[in-house]
């Protein structure tokens, strides 16, 4: 993805989560048209099935991080 488009999609996902008070692991899904516009599809309030791909790309163990947060750790502590 173009970095500017990725930033807009990330910003929209975070804004949506904050608006509804969402605080947990989840996935916000968008569709992208041929003109580079993105459209909201859905929020999945769970880890995505493909979370292992995200873990490889980011180097973060998402499941372990979710457990640590449930135990009281903060994101900044991870």
C-alpha positions in Angstrom: 0.0 0.0 0.0 1.0 3.6 -0.6 2.3 4.9 2.8 -0.2 7.8 2.7 -3.1 5.5 2.1 -1.9 3.1 4.9 -1.7 6.1 7.2 -5.3 7.2 6.4 -6.6 3.7 6.9 -4.8 3.3 10.2 -6.1 6.7 11.3 -9.6 5.8 10.4 -9.4 2.4 12.2 -8.0 4.1 15.4 -10.6 6.8 15.3 -13.4 4.2 14.9 -12.0 2.2 17.9 -11.7 5.3 20.1 -15.2 6.5 19.1 -16.8 3.3 20.4 -14.4 2.9 23.3 -13.0 -0.3 22.0 -9.9 -1.6 23.9 -8.7 -5.1 22.8 -7.3 -7.0 20.0 -9.3 -6.8 16.8 -9.3 -6.2 13.1 -10.9 -3.3 11.1 -11.4 -4.3 7.5 -11.6 -2.0 4.5 -12.2 -2.4 0.8 -10.0 -0.4 -1.6 -11.4 0.7 -5.0 -9.5 1.3 -8.2 -9.1 5.0 -7.4 -7.4 4.4 -4.1 -10.4 5.2 -1.9 -11.1 2.9 1.1 -14.4 1.9 2.5 -15.2 0.4 5.9 -16.5 -3.2 5.9 -16.4 -4.5 9.4 -14.7 -4.8 12.8 -13.8 -8.3 14.1 -13.5 -8.2 17.9 -10.9 -11.0 18.0 -7.6 -11.8 16.5 -7.7 -12.5 12.8 -7.1 -16.0 11.6 -4.0 -14.7 9.7 -2.5 -13.0 12.8 0.6 -15.1 12.4 1.3 -13.1 9.2 1.0 -9.9 11.2 3.4 -11.3 13.8 6.0 -12.2 11.2 5.8 -8.7 9.6 5.9 -6.8 13.0 8.0 -9.2 15.0 5.4 -9.0 17.8 3.8 -12.1 19.4 0.2 -10.8 19.3 -1.2 -13.6 21.4 1.4 -13.2 24.1 0.9 -9.4 24.1 -2.9 -9.8 24.5 -2.3 -12.2 27.5 0.1 -9.7 29.1 -2.3 -6.9 28.6 -5.1 -9.0 30.2 -2.7 -9.5 33.2 -2.4 -5.8 33.6 0.6 -4.8 31.4 0.4 -1.6 29.3 1.2 -1.4 25.7 4.1 0.9 26.6 5.5 -1.9 28.8 5.6 -4.5 26.0 
